[in-house]
Amino acid sequence: MGYVFLAGAIACEVVATLCLRASEGFSRLGFATVVVVGYVAAFVLLSLTLTRGVQLGVAYGIWAAVGVAAVAVLSIPLFGEGLTGTQVGGLVLVVLGVVALEVGGTS
C-alpha cells in the first residue's frame, strides 16, 4: 500500500509543478490554487508512504526522480520546451540511480 501512496504523491507533485509554470508567477488564481493544494497533498501522501514501511531514502529517491522526469517530459508538449541530448542522458542517469537504490535495498 505504501507504493500506492507514493504514486499518488508523485502525481500530485507533478501536477502542482506543472501548474506552477502555468500560474505565471501566481497571477492566475486557478492554477495557483492547484499548486498549493497539490504540494500539500503530495507531502501528506509521502508521509503516508513512510508510515507504510517504505524507507525514506527509497521513497524520496523515487519521488524526486519520477517527478523530475515526468515534469521534464510533460513540459515538452504542454509548454513547448525541449530537452537536449545531455538532459536526456541526465534523466536516464537519475532513473538508473533510483533503480540502484531500490535494488540495493533488497540485497
Secondary structure by P-SEA (a helix, b strand, c coil): caaaaaaaaaaaaaaaaaaaaaccccccaaaaaaaaaaaaaaaaaaaaaaaacccaaaaaaaaaaaaaaaaaaaaaccccccccaaaaaaaaaaaaaaaaaaaaaac
